[in-house]
């Protein structure tokens, strides 16, 4: 459910209004005058929330969901949450994007009401900073920000509205933090961007254009994490992007929306992690590894440099190649190809 510190909600809206916006057709005897107050994913929804069901793989979550309204297709309508008003649409994701835009028409709250200090910093009057926090020249601290003891904000850093930074954190120069919550003892190197939009679009075949899906989740960074220069971590779409305790993330890494990174992971430079990947504890991703979306990697797995991960990886497994495969299999194939090439040369 979207965090009110970052996202300002309108509404509530009645189901018949939502049906009119999306072209949805109600199934059964659902009450179209029910008021819907918010959006949520299937697992967290209550009777006053709207969800969408776009694939059969989410049918199990739908059965147990308590959502009040569900946008889905005619094919999946029978798998919708049992107590929900079901609205059948051609494209549930596109319909959800339309509804999300109505509930949350703006991006995370802007940095406003900041007052310039003698040192050239901008600190909003509603921000709460411990007495020993250091804010260097040119930094901007937005409304409702909370920063714990002994933390340092580098020159030119931007801390967006509602962001929470724990104790003993080092925020480097030109860092941008939006829609995120940080624990203690975190080091963020220069140029890092955390909490910007996730890369969420759906093609609107009627309008003939890509329709942006509002990104209404957060980024949660747990204690003792270090993030290298110019890395980017997108906020979630509805659920949160999570970076587990003790992770070490190198320079120029891209972490997409809804990614969950378990404790103590090592992510080396230029890794790209697509949306909704679930990565267990103590995983190592070597340089320039790429992960397809919705991949699950088990604890203590290792992925060799420049590998492309297209499917799930079991706990403790070491993989390599494009597409990634067990590392012993990869080297056996390399040796076999080498022998084949040698035979062709000698013939």
C-alpha positions as CSV (number, residue, x, y, z in Angstrom):
1,X,0.0,0.0,0.0
2,X,1.5,3.4,-0.9
3,X,3.2,5.3,1.9
4,X,1.5,8.6,2.6
5,X,4.9,10.2,3.5
6,X,5.7,10.0,-0.2
7,X,2.5,9.8,-2.1
8,X,-0.6,11.9,-1.7
9,X,-3.9,10.1,-2.4
10,X,-7.1,11.4,-3.9
11,X,-10.5,9.7,-3.7
12,X,-12.2,7.6,-2.6
13,X,-13.9,6.6,-5.8
14,X,-16.9,4.4,-6.4
15,X,-16.7,1.2,-8.4
16,X,-18.9,2.6,-11.2
17,X,-16.5,5.5,-11.7
18,X,-13.6,3.1,-12.0
19,X,-15.6,1.0,-14.5
20,X,-16.3,4.2,-16.6
21,X,-12.6,5.1,-16.7
22,X,-11.4,1.7,-17.7
23,X,-14.3,0.4,-19.8
24,X,-14.6,-2.4,-17.3
25,X,-17.7,-4.7,-17.3
26,X,-18.9,-5.9,-13.9
27,X,-19.3,-9.7,-13.5
28,X,-22.1,-11.0,-11.4
29,X,-24.0,-9.0,-8.8
30,X,-21.2,-6.8,-7.5
31,X,-22.2,-3.5,-5.9
32,X,-21.0,-0.7,-8.1
33,X,-21.6,1.9,-5.4
34,X,-18.9,0.5,-3.1
35,X,-16.3,3.1,-2.3
36,X,-12.6,2.2,-3.0
37,X,-10.1,4.2,-1.1
38,X,-6.7,2.8,-2.2
39,X,-4.6,0.5,-4.4
40,X,-2.7,-2.6,-3.2
41,X,-1.2,-5.8,-4.4
42,X,-3.2,-9.0,-4.1
43,X,-1.4,-10.1,-0.9
44,X,-1.9,-7.0,1.1
45,X,-5.3,-5.7,-0.1
46,X,-8.3,-5.1,2.1
47,X,-11.9,-4.8,1.2
48,X,-11.5,-1.1,0.3
49,X,-8.6,-1.6,-2.0
50,X,-8.4,-2.2,-5.8
51,X,-6.1,-4.9,-7.3
52,X,-5.5,-6.4,-10.7
53,X,-5.0,-10.0,-11.9
54,X,-3.1,-10.2,-15.2
55,X,-1.7,-13.7,-15.2
56,X,-2.6,-17.2,-14.1
57,X,0.6,-17.4,-12.1
58,X,-1.0,-15.1,-9.5
59,X,-4.1,-17.2,-9.1
60,X,-3.1,-18.6,-5.7
61,X,-2.5,-15.1,-4.3
62,X,-5.9,-14.1,-5.8
63,X,-7.8,-16.9,-4.0
64,X,-6.6,-15.6,-0.6
65,X,-6.9,-11.9,-1.4
66,X,-9.3,-9.7,0.5
67,X,-9.4,-6.9,-2.2
68,X,-12.7,-5.1,-2.9
69,X,-12.3,-4.7,-6.6
70,X,-10.3,-6.7,-9.1
71,X,-9.5,-5.7,-12.7
72,X,-8.9,-8.8,-14.8
73,X,-9.6,-10.4,-18.1
74,X,-12.6,-12.6,-19.1
75,X,-10.4,-15.7,-19.1
76,X,-9.2,-15.1,-15.6
77,X,-12.4,-13.8,-14.1
78,X,-13.2,-17.1,-12.4
79,X,-9.8,-16.9,-10.6
80,X,-10.4,-13.5,-9.2
81,X,-10.7,-13.0,-5.4
82,X,-13.9,-14.6,-4.2
83,X,-15.4,-11.5,-2.4
84,X,-14.3,-8.8,-4.9
85,X,-16.3,-6.9,-7.4
86,X,-14.8,-8.1,-10.7
87,X,-14.4,-5.7,-13.6
88,X,-13.5,-7.4,-16.9
89,X,-11.1,-5.3,-19.1
90,X,-9.0,-6.1,-22.1
91,X,-5.7,-5.3,-20.4
92,X,-5.7,-5.3,-16.6
93,X,-2.3,-3.6,-16.3
94,X,-3.3,-0.8,-18.6
95,X,-6.6,-0.4,-16.7
96,X,-4.7,-0.4,-13.4
97,X,-2.4,2.4,-14.7
98,X,-5.4,4.5,-15.5
99,X,-6.9,4.0,-12.0
100,X,-3.5,4.6,-10.3
101,X,-3.1,7.9,-12.1
102,X,-6.5,9.0,-10.7
103,X,-5.7,8.0,-7.1
104,X,-2.1,9.3,-7.3
105,X,-1.8,12.0,-9.9
106,X,1.5,13.4,-8.7
107,X,5.0,12.1,-8.2
108,X,6.5,11.9,-4.6
109,X,6.0,15.2,-2.9
110,X,8.4,17.9,-4.1
111,X,11.0,19.5,-1.9
112,X,9.3,22.7,-0.8
113,X,9.5,25.5,1.8
114,X,13.3,25.0,2.1
115,X,15.2,27.9,3.7
116,X,18.7,28.8,2.7
117,X,21.2,28.8,5.5
118,X,24.5,30.7,5.8
119,X,26.4,27.7,4.5
120,X,24.4,27.4,1.3
121,X,22.3,24.4,2.4
122,X,18.5,24.2,2.0
123,X,16.7,22.6,4.9
124,X,12.9,22.5,5.1
125,X,11.5,23.8,8.3
126,X,9.6,20.5,9.0
127,X,12.7,18.3,8.7
128,X,14.1,16.7,11.8
129,X,17.9,16.5,12.1
130,X,19.8,15.3,15.1
131,X,22.0,18.0,16.6
132,X,25.3,16.5,15.4
133,X,24.2,15.9,11.8
134,X,26.5,17.5,9.2
135,X,24.9,19.0,6.1
136,X,27.5,20.2,3.6
137,X,27.2,23.1,1.2
138,X,24.5,22.9,-1.5
139,X,22.6,20.0,0.0
140,X,18.8,20.1,0.0
141,X,16.7,18.5,2.7
142,X,13.0,18.2,2.0
143,X,9.9,18.4,4.2
144,X,9.4,15.7,6.8
145,X,12.9,14.3,6.4
146,X,14.4,12.5,9.5
147,X,18.1,12.1,9.9
148,X,19.8,10.3,12.8
149,X,22.8,11.1,14.9
150,X,26.3,11.4,13.5
151,X,25.1,11.2,9.9
152,X,26.7,13.3,7.2
153,X,25.0,14.7,4.0
154,X,27.5,15.5,1.3
155,X,27.6,18.6,-0.9
156,X,24.9,18.9,-3.5
157,X,22.9,15.9,-2.2
158,X,19.1,15.9,-2.5
159,X,17.0,14.3,0.2
160,X,13.4,14.2,-0.9
161,X,10.2,14.6,1.2
162,X,9.6,12.1,4.0
163,X,12.9,10.2,3.6
164,X,14.3,8.6,6.7
165,X,18.1,8.3,7.3
166,X,19.4,6.4,10.3
167,X,22.4,7.0,12.5
168,X,26.1,7.0,11.4
169,X,25.2,7.2,7.7
170,X,27.5,8.8,5.0
171,X,25.6,10.2,2.1
172,X,28.0,11.3,-0.7
173,X,28.0,14.3,-2.9
174,X,25.3,14.7,-5.6
175,X,23.3,11.7,-4.2
176,X,19.5,11.7,-4.8
177,X,17.2,10.0,-2.3
178,X,13.5,9.8,-2.9
179,X,10.7,7.6,-1.4
180,X,13.2,5.6,0.7
181,X,13.9,4.5,4.2
182,X,17.5,4.0,5.3
183,X,18.8,2.1,8.4
184,X,22.0,2.7,10.4
185,X,25.6,2.7,9.3
186,X,25.0,3.0,5.6
187,X,27.5,4.4,3.1
188,X,26.2,5.8,-0.2
189,X,28.9,7.0,-2.5
190,X,28.7,10.0,-4.9
191,X,26.1,10.1,-7.7
192,X,23.9,7.4,-6.4
193,X,20.1,7.7,-7.1
194,X,17.7,5.8,-4.9
195,X,13.9,5.8,-5.2
196,X,13.3,7.1,-8.7
197,X,10.6,5.6,-10.8
198,X,10.7,1.9,-11.7
199,X,10.7,1.1,-15.4
200,X,7.0,0.3,-15.7
201,X,5.1,0.7,-18.9
202,X,2.3,-1.0,-20.7
203,X,1.4,-0.6,-24.4
204,X,-2.0,1.0,-24.9
205,X,-3.2,-0.5,-28.2
206,X,-6.1,1.9,-28.5
207,X,-4.0,5.1,-28.1
208,X,-1.0,3.5,-29.8
209,X,1.5,4.6,-27.2
210,X,3.3,3.4,-24.1
211,X,1.3,4.1,-20.9
212,X,3.3,4.7,-17.7
213,X,2.4,2.6,-14.7
214,X,2.7,4.8,-11.6
215,X,5.4,3.5,-9.3
216,X,3.9,3.7,-5.7
217,X,6.4,1.6,-3.7
218,X,9.5,2.5,-1.7
219,X,13.1,1.5,-1.3
220,X,14.1,0.0,2.0
221,X,17.8,-0.2,2.8
222,X,18.7,-2.1,5.9
223,X,21.7,-1.5,8.2
224,X,25.4,-1.7,7.3
225,X,24.9,-1.5,3.5
226,X,27.5,0.2,1.2
227,X,26.4,1.4,-2.3
228,X,29.0,2.4,-4.9
229,X,29.1,5.5,-7.0
230,X,26.5,6.1,-9.7
231,X,24.4,3.1,-8.8
232,X,20.6,3.4,-9.3
233,X,17.9,1.6,-7.2
234,X,14.4,2.0,-8.4
235,X,11.4,2.2,-6.0
236,X,8.8,-0.5,-6.2
237,X,5.6,-0.4,-8.2
238,X,3.3,-1.4,-5.3
239,X,5.6,-3.5,-3.1
240,X,9.0,-2.3,-1.9
241,X,12.4,-2.7,-3.4
242,X,14.6,-4.1,-0.5
243,X,18.3,-4.1,0.1
244,X,19.2,-6.5,2.9
245,X,21.5,-5.9,5.8
246,X,25.2,-5.9,5.1
247,X,25.0,-5.9,1.3
248,X,27.9,-4.5,-0.7
249,X,27.0,-3.0,-4.0
250,X,29.7,-1.8,-6.4
251,X,29.7,1.2,-8.8
252,X,27.3,1.6,-11.7
253,X,24.8,-1.1,-10.7
254,X,21.1,-1.0,-11.8
255,X,18.5,-2.5,-9.4
256,X,15.0,-2.5,-10.8
257,X,11.6,-2.1,-9.1
258,X,10.4,-4.7,-6.6
259,X,13.8,-6.4,-6.3
260,X,14.5,-8.1,-3.0
261,X,18.2,-8.5,-2.2
262,X,18.9,-10.7,0.9
263,X,21.5,-10.0,3.6
264,X,25.2,-9.9,2.8
265,X,25.0,-10.1,-1.0
266,X,27.9,-8.9,-3.1
267,X,26.9,-7.1,-6.4
268,X,29.9,-6.2,-8.5
269,X,30.1,-3.3,-11.0
270,X,27.7,-2.9,-14.0
271,X,25.3,-5.6,-12.9
272,X,21.8,-5.2,-14.1
273,X,18.9,-6.7,-12.0
274,X,15.5,-6.5,-13.7
275,X,12.3,-5.9,-11.9
276,X,10.8,-8.3,-9.3
277,X,13.9,-10.5,-8.9
278,X,14.2,-12.3,-5.5
279,X,17.8,-12.8,-4.4
280,X,18.6,-14.8,-1.3
281,X,21.3,-14.2,1.3
282,X,25.0,-14.3,0.6
283,X,24.6,-14.3,-3.2
284,X,27.5,-13.1,-5.3
285,X,26.8,-11.5,-8.7
286,X,30.1,-10.8,-10.5
287,X,30.7,-7.9,-12.9
288,X,28.3,-7.2,-15.8
289,X,25.9,-10.0,-14.9
290,X,22.4,-9.5,-16.2
291,X,19.2,-10.9,-14.6
292,X,15.9,-11.2,-16.5
293,X,12.8,-10.1,-14.6
294,X,11.1,-12.3,-11.9
295,X,14.1,-14.5,-11.5
296,X,14.7,-16.1,-8.1
297,X,18.3,-16.8,-6.9
298,X,18.8,-19.0,-3.9
299,X,21.0,-18.3,-0.9
300,X,24.8,-18.6,-1.4
301,X,24.5,-18.9,-5.2
302,X,27.3,-17.5,-7.3
303,X,27.0,-16.0,-10.8
304,X,30.2,-15.6,-12.9
305,X,31.1,-12.3,-14.7
306,X,29.1,-11.4,-17.9
307,X,26.6,-14.2,-17.4
308,X,22.9,-13.8,-18.4
309,X,20.5,-15.3,-15.9
310,X,17.2,-16.3,-17.6
311,X,15.8,-18.8,-15.1
312,X,15.9,-19.5,-11.3
313,X,19.1,-20.6,-9.7
314,X,19.1,-23.1,-6.8
315,X,20.7,-22.3,-3.4
316,X,24.5,-22.7,-3.4
317,X,24.7,-23.2,-7.2
318,X,27.5,-21.6,-9.2
319,X,26.6,-20.7,-12.8
320,X,28.3,-19.1,-15.8
321,X,27.6,-18.2,-19.4
322,X,24.8,-16.8,-21.6
323,X,22.3,-18.2,-20.9
324,X,23.8,-19.0,-17.5
325,X,24.2,-22.7,-16.7
326,X,26.0,-24.8,-14.0
327,X,29.6,-23.8,-14.2
328,X,30.9,-27.3,-14.7
329,X,28.5,-27.8,-17.6
330,X,29.8,-24.5,-19.1
331,X,33.4,-25.5,-19.0
332,X,32.7,-29.0,-20.4
333,X,30.9,-27.4,-23.3
334,X,33.9,-25.0,-23.8
335,X,36.3,-28.0,-23.9
336,X,34.0,-29.9,-26.2
337,X,33.8,-27.0,-28.7
338,X,37.6,-26.6,-28.5
339,X,38.1,-30.2,-29.4
340,X,35.6,-30.0,-32.2
341,X,37.3,-26.9,-33.6
342,X,40.7,-28.7,-33.5
343,X,39.4,-31.7,-35.4
344,X,38.0,-29.5,-38.1
345,X,41.4,-27.7,-38.5
346,X,43.3,-31.0,-38.8
347,X,40.9,-32.6,-41.3
